[in-house]
Amino acid sequence: MRRIRYITLLAAIASLALVVVPAYADHFEPGSSKSCGPLIAGQVDCTLTITISDDLFGVFEGDDIIVTLGAGTTGATFADADFASGCGGAVVSVDSATQLSVDPTVSPVNNCVLVVDEVLDATAAGEVCQTIDNFDNAPPVTVCADILAGPEDAEADCKKGAWEDWGVFKNQGDCVSYIATQGKNEPGQNVPGAP
């Protein structure tokens, strides 16, 4: 009789454990990614792609996707971020220097891609990583990208049209001035003939 009670008690505890533990899903893999441009005047533009995989529930409006920045050796922090495209829309908030919230504007979002445009403040080139997570996701997903060094050599990086590749300079002289002043003359701010 004691053995039957013991087995019944174990079965009850096991069934309770199954009820209490929530069913988590991997929302953000595969396919989430990050890319960054060059570091110019202490800032870098990055693009974060969050792939929400086809699972049972998806991600609901108000169920924030939390994006945490790992600066590595770059000294990177979030300066600004905004929703770019995908999944019917999202509201992006910069919560702190190292955290974003991405809140879908429709419910649920599933089997689609959210794209977030970011501006990071940074002090050096190098690898920067972000961890993507939310309440129903397990485990978190980490994506990384390289912040490239900005223009350093006037001949190679500015002349013969190379200044256009950076996407921030008005002309070749603007690029050369940026390098000559070690970034003190910010891109697009140099006005010829100004005092």
Sine and cosine of phi, psi and omega as CSV:
sin_phi,cos_phi,sin_psi,cos_psi,sin_omega,cos_omega
0.00,0.00,-0.69,0.72,0.01,-1.00
-0.88,0.48,-0.62,0.78,-0.01,-1.00
-0.90,0.43,-0.65,0.76,0.01,-1.00
-0.90,0.44,-0.68,0.74,0.03,-1.00
-0.89,0.46,-0.65,0.76,-0.01,-1.00
-0.90,0.45,-0.70,0.71,0.02,-1.00
-0.91,0.42,-0.65,0.76,0.04,-1.00
-0.89,0.46,-0.67,0.75,0.02,-1.00
-0.89,0.45,-0.69,0.72,0.03,-1.00
-0.88,0.47,-0.66,0.75,0.02,-1.00
-0.90,0.44,-0.63,0.78,0.02,-1.00
-0.91,0.41,-0.67,0.74,0.01,-1.00
-0.90,0.43,-0.68,0.74,0.00,-1.00
-0.89,0.46,-0.68,0.74,0.00,-1.00
-0.93,0.37,-0.57,0.82,0.05,-1.00
-0.90,0.43,-0.66,0.75,0.01,-1.00
-0.88,0.47,-0.61,0.79,0.02,-1.00
-0.92,0.39,-0.55,0.83,-0.01,-1.00
-0.97,0.25,-0.62,0.78,-0.10,-0.99
-0.96,0.29,-0.60,0.80,-0.08,-1.00
-0.97,0.25,0.85,-0.52,0.00,-1.00
-0.95,0.31,0.41,-0.91,0.03,-1.00
-1.00,0.01,0.96,-0.29,0.00,-1.00
-1.00,-0.02,0.35,-0.94,0.00,-1.00
-0.64,-0.77,0.46,-0.89,0.08,-1.00
-1.00,0.08,1.00,-0.07,-0.01,-1.00
-0.96,0.30,-0.59,0.80,-0.33,-0.94
-0.96,-0.28,0.43,0.90,0.08,-1.00
-0.57,-0.82,0.44,-0.90,-0.05,1.00
-1.00,0.04,0.11,-0.99,0.20,-0.98
0.97,-0.23,-0.15,0.99,0.08,-1.00
-0.93,0.36,0.58,-0.82,-0.06,-1.00
-0.42,-0.91,0.17,-0.99,0.01,-1.00
-0.59,-0.80,0.62,-0.78,0.11,-0.99
-0.65,-0.76,0.53,-0.85,-0.02,-1.00
-0.72,-0.69,0.48,-0.88,0.08,-1.00
-1.00,-0.03,-0.34,-0.94,-0.02,-1.00
-0.99,0.15,0.43,-0.90,0.08,-1.00
-0.99,0.13,0.92,-0.40,0.00,-1.00
-0.75,-0.67,0.81,-0.59,0.01,-1.00
0.81,0.59,0.64,0.77,0.09,-1.00
0.98,0.22,0.14,0.99,0.03,-1.00
-0.72,-0.69,0.42,-0.91,0.01,-1.00
-0.61,-0.80,0.66,-0.75,0.08,-1.00
-1.00,-0.03,0.74,-0.68,0.03,-1.00
-0.77,-0.63,0.37,-0.93,0.09,-1.00
-0.82,-0.58,0.81,-0.58,0.04,-1.00
-0.95,-0.32,0.83,-0.56,0.04,-1.00
-0.94,-0.33,0.88,-0.47,0.00,-1.00
-0.95,-0.30,0.94,-0.33,0.03,-1.00
-1.00,-0.01,0.88,-0.47,0.03,-1.00
-0.99,-0.13,0.92,-0.39,-0.12,-0.99
-0.98,0.21,0.28,-0.96,-0.03,-1.00
-0.98,0.19,0.99,-0.16,0.05,-1.00
-0.85,-0.53,-0.16,-0.99,-0.13,-0.99
-0.90,0.43,-0.65,0.76,-0.14,-0.99
-0.92,-0.39,-0.58,0.81,-0.12,-0.99
0.99,0.15,-0.21,-0.98,0.01,-1.00
-0.91,-0.41,0.77,-0.64,-0.10,-0.99
-0.99,-0.12,0.42,-0.91,0.11,-0.99
-0.83,0.56,0.70,-0.71,-0.04,-1.00
1.00,0.04,-0.17,0.98,0.03,-1.00
-0.99,-0.12,0.99,0.16,-0.16,-0.99
-0.83,0.56,0.68,-0.74,0.21,-0.98
-1.00,-0.01,0.86,-0.50,-0.05,-1.00
-0.99,-0.13,0.80,-0.60,-0.01,-1.00
-0.90,-0.44,0.91,-0.42,-0.05,-1.00
-0.95,-0.30,0.76,-0.65,-0.08,-1.00
-1.00,-0.01,0.77,-0.64,0.16,-0.99
-0.94,-0.34,0.95,-0.32,-0.19,-0.98
-0.95,0.31,-0.36,0.93,-0.10,-1.00
0.87,0.49,-0.72,-0.70,0.00,-1.00
-0.99,-0.12,0.14,0.99,-0.11,-0.99
-1.00,0.06,-0.26,0.97,-0.08,-1.00
0.92,0.39,0.38,0.93,-0.11,-0.99
-0.96,0.28,0.62,-0.78,0.14,-0.99
-0.67,-0.75,0.34,-0.94,0.04,-1.00
-0.97,0.26,0.83,-0.55,0.12,-0.99
-0.99,-0.11,-0.63,0.77,-0.05,-1.00
-0.28,-0.96,0.37,-0.93,0.09,-1.00
-0.34,-0.94,0.48,-0.88,0.00,-1.00
-0.46,-0.89,0.44,-0.90,0.07,-1.00
-0.93,0.38,0.71,-0.70,0.01,-1.00
-0.96,-0.28,-0.77,0.64,-0.03,-1.00
-0.18,-0.98,0.22,-0.98,0.20,-0.98
0.98,-0.17,0.38,-0.93,0.16,-0.99
0.82,0.58,0.41,0.91,0.02,-1.00
0.98,0.18,0.11,0.99,0.09,-1.00
0.93,-0.37,0.32,-0.95,0.04,-1.00
-0.31,-0.95,0.41,-0.91,0.13,-0.99
-0.96,-0.28,0.79,-0.61,-0.02,-1.00
-0.93,-0.37,0.77,-0.64,0.00,-1.00
-0.82,-0.57,0.69,-0.73,0.14,-0.99
-1.00,0.03,0.96,-0.28,-0.07,-1.00
-0.99,0.14,-0.55,0.83,0.00,-1.00
-0.33,-0.94,-0.03,-1.00,-0.01,-1.00
-0.89,0.46,-0.33,0.94,-0.06,-1.00
-0.82,-0.58,0.16,0.99,-0.05,-1.00
-0.61,-0.79,0.70,-0.71,0.13,-0.99
-0.91,-0.42,0.46,-0.89,0.22,-0.97
-0.89,-0.45,0.72,-0.70,0.06,-1.00
-0.87,-0.49,0.92,-0.38,-0.09,-1.00
-0.92,-0.38,0.92,-0.39,0.05,-1.00
-0.85,0.53,0.53,-0.85,0.01,-1.00
-0.98,-0.18,0.01,1.00,0.10,-0.99
-0.76,-0.64,0.33,-0.94,0.01,-1.00
-0.75,-0.66,0.69,-0.72,-0.34,0.94
-1.00,0.06,0.27,-0.96,0.20,-0.98
-0.98,-0.19,0.73,-0.68,-0.13,-0.99
-0.40,-0.92,0.62,-0.79,0.04,-1.00
0.81,0.59,0.76,0.65,-0.01,-1.00
-0.47,-0.88,-0.03,-1.00,-0.09,-1.00
-0.79,-0.62,0.76,-0.65,0.15,-0.99
-0.98,-0.21,0.71,-0.70,0.04,-1.00
-0.88,-0.47,0.79,-0.61,-0.02,-1.00
-0.88,-0.48,0.79,-0.61,0.12,-0.99
-1.00,0.00,0.76,-0.65,-0.05,-1.00
-0.84,-0.54,0.51,-0.86,0.21,-0.98
-0.85,-0.52,0.84,-0.54,0.02,-1.00
-0.94,-0.33,0.65,-0.76,0.27,-0.96
-1.00,0.08,0.69,-0.72,-0.01,-1.00
-0.51,-0.86,0.37,-0.93,-0.02,-1.00
-0.94,-0.35,-0.24,0.97,-0.04,-1.00
-0.41,-0.91,0.39,-0.92,0.12,-0.99
-0.95,0.30,0.29,-0.96,0.02,-1.00
0.63,-0.78,-0.13,-0.99,-0.06,-1.00
-0.99,0.12,0.69,-0.73,0.10,-1.00
-0.79,-0.62,0.66,-0.75,-0.06,-1.00
-0.82,-0.57,0.41,-0.91,0.09,-1.00
-0.71,-0.70,0.63,-0.78,0.06,-1.00
-0.96,-0.28,0.79,-0.61,-0.04,-1.00
-0.96,-0.29,0.80,-0.59,-0.05,-1.00
-0.43,-0.91,0.29,-0.96,0.23,-0.97
-0.38,-0.93,0.00,-1.00,-0.16,-0.99
-0.84,0.54,-0.63,0.77,-0.09,-1.00
-0.99,-0.11,0.13,0.99,-0.07,-1.00
-0.98,-0.19,0.63,-0.78,0.11,-0.99
-0.43,-0.90,0.74,-0.67,-0.20,0.98
-0.99,0.11,0.12,-0.99,0.09,-1.00
-0.88,0.48,0.41,-0.91,0.02,-1.00
-0.92,-0.39,0.73,-0.68,0.03,-1.00
-0.93,-0.37,0.76,-0.66,0.07,-1.00
-0.84,-0.55,0.56,-0.83,-0.06,-1.00
-0.75,-0.66,0.38,-0.92,0.07,-1.00
-0.49,-0.87,0.34,-0.94,0.05,-1.00
-0.99,-0.10,0.78,-0.63,0.21,-0.98
-1.00,0.10,0.86,-0.51,-0.05,-1.00
-1.00,0.09,0.48,-0.88,0.08,-1.00
-0.93,0.38,0.58,-0.81,0.06,-1.00
-0.97,0.25,-0.09,-1.00,-0.03,-1.00
-0.89,0.46,0.70,-0.71,-0.04,-1.00
-0.78,-0.63,-0.39,0.92,-0.05,-1.00
-0.84,-0.54,0.90,-0.43,-0.10,-1.00
-0.85,0.52,-0.65,0.76,-0.03,-1.00
-0.91,0.41,-0.76,0.65,-0.09,-1.00
-0.99,0.16,-0.58,0.81,-0.17,-0.99
-0.99,-0.14,-0.24,0.97,-0.07,-1.00
-0.85,-0.53,-0.61,0.79,-0.15,-0.99
-0.99,0.12,0.27,-0.96,-0.01,-1.00
0.84,0.54,0.62,0.78,0.08,-1.00
0.99,0.12,-0.03,1.00,-0.04,-1.00
-0.90,0.44,-0.44,0.90,0.00,-1.00
-0.86,0.50,-0.49,0.87,-0.03,-1.00
-0.93,0.37,-0.47,0.88,-0.04,-1.00
-0.91,0.42,-0.40,0.92,-0.02,-1.00
-0.98,0.22,-0.41,0.91,0.09,-1.00
0.97,0.26,0.18,0.98,-0.03,-1.00
-0.77,-0.64,-0.23,0.97,-0.07,-1.00
-1.00,-0.05,0.56,-0.83,0.03,-1.00
-0.96,0.27,-0.55,0.83,-0.06,-1.00
-0.26,-0.96,-0.03,-1.00,-0.02,-1.00
-0.88,0.47,-0.67,0.74,-0.02,-1.00
-0.89,0.46,-0.58,0.81,0.04,-1.00
-0.89,0.46,-0.67,0.74,0.03,-1.00
-0.92,0.40,-0.72,0.69,0.00,-1.00
-0.88,0.47,-0.66,0.75,0.01,-1.00
-0.89,0.45,-0.62,0.79,0.04,-1.00
-0.87,0.50,-0.71,0.70,-0.01,-1.00
-0.94,0.35,-0.69,0.72,-0.05,-1.00
-0.89,0.46,-0.53,0.85,-0.02,-1.00
-0.99,-0.15,0.19,0.98,-0.02,-1.00
0.80,0.60,0.68,0.73,0.09,-1.00
1.00,0.03,-0.06,1.00,-0.01,-1.00
-0.94,0.35,-0.59,0.81,0.13,-0.99
-1.00,0.08,0.98,-0.17,-0.10,-0.99
-0.94,0.34,0.49,-0.87,-0.01,-1.00
-0.83,0.55,0.70,-0.71,0.06,-1.00
0.98,0.21,-0.03,1.00,-0.03,-1.00
-0.98,-0.20,-0.12,0.99,-0.07,-1.00
-1.00,0.08,0.91,-0.42,-0.01,-1.00
-0.95,-0.31,0.90,-0.44,-0.02,-1.00
-0.85,0.53,0.70,-0.72,0.05,-1.00
0.99,0.16,-0.02,1.00,0.00,-1.00
-0.97,0.25,0.57,-0.83,-0.03,-1.00
-0.93,0.37,0.00,0.00,0.00,0.00
